[in-house]
Amino acid sequence: MFRNFRENIKELQTFLILWGTQSFSSLGSSMTSLALVIWAYEQKGSALTTALLTICSYGPYVLFSIFAGSFIDRHNKKIIMLASDSFAALCTIFVLILLSTGKLEIWHLYIINTLNGLMNTLQQPAADVAVSLLTPKKHYQRVSGLRSLSNSLVTVVAPVLSTALLSFAGLQWVIVFDLITFFSAFTVLLFFVKIPQVKSDRDYHRETMLQSVNAGLTYLKKERGILDLILFLAVINFTASMYNAALAPMLLSRAGGGKLELGMVNMAAGLATLAGSILVTLLPAPKSRIRVILNCLLFSMSTENFILAFGKTTPVWCLGSVLGWILIPVMGANMDVLLRSKIPVTMQGRVYSARNTLQFFTIPLGYLIGGILIDKVFEPLMAKQVAGSFLLSIFGSGKGSGAALFFFVIGITGALSCLPFRFDRHLWKIEETSS
């Protein structure tokens, strides 16, 4: 047993180095993102204001990801990651300078998030392909579990550290910590991580950009099950992004809520995903990954939103967060294994880039619609309710009650959206040809 453990560590050594340092950098980035959301909401008190931060990040990511695949498949993945991360660090430094001089405004963050989103169109698919290049196929599920584990740890630790630093030291020190994590990860990637270069199984180096885009889309059209799985996740992302648009405004506004409570709910989500990540790392491969994906998402959509809608205390909100997130790592790991096993590594850059556009285009839409509906529809609706009305008795009164009502609506939407895909025959056919 110990011998097998040592052999596994040796086979995954380079991946583990990259994984650990990139996770550390992700911690700093997550802390800054959360701190800036709190800062932006305190400036304007608007759900749409904070939602626009994410919209600006995902807008260019969705629009241009589909064109990045050819570039990623043809060029050095390590250089792409280094360049993209360096650009993000420069943007963070710019925010720090503006903040230190008292000139930071929300519109600065919109521009910076847009630029970061543009660079992420290269960084994220390049990192995904790098993981495939560094990982033997037999370790795909274990590696997916480890990546989910690190994301979970970040989700647990980031709210605690971010709110603590924000409260006791200020936003500047949150950003400084982010920069420290970046330089650590950058140095390790530059000097200690060698990502293999892969030779293509066909000559595509003369492809035009449009031909490359067509290659990725043609592959998905041919592999209809993978396409339908991606579209299913796009539907889920729409509901999840509306959830994210509503969470901070509700918890920062409601009686009994605040920065600490928001941090506790986010930490509960992180602990839940941590438990789910450990579980999926230890579990053997399931008989049907598709069934696992469908069941996990149905459970998540059918629990958390309703508990957040009806709950009025932090323990209840935390319970909803745990139920909503505990099976997400299990879903993510199984989807990751399906994609890595099915898509040839020489095509992954182009296919993942097309996937990013198709799967994530609903996220900015969800944030935008969620922010508008909360500010313009649900909060005004609850403000007009007279004392003793049914809605006030169920969802409470005051600012944040509209967001609670909105959680009830998206809970119904999310649960119903899972059902049609259970009868999609193309999804079930994926496993017939996946190894």
PyMOL commands that set and color helices and strands:
alter all, ss='L'
color gray80, all
select helices_A, chain A and resi 2-11+13-44+47-65+69-74+77-100+106-134+137-168+171-192+209-222+224-253+259-282+289-301+304-310+314-325+328-342+348-360+362-383+390-395+401-418+420-423+425-433
alter helices_A, ss='H'
color red, helices_A
deselect
rebuild
show_as cartoon
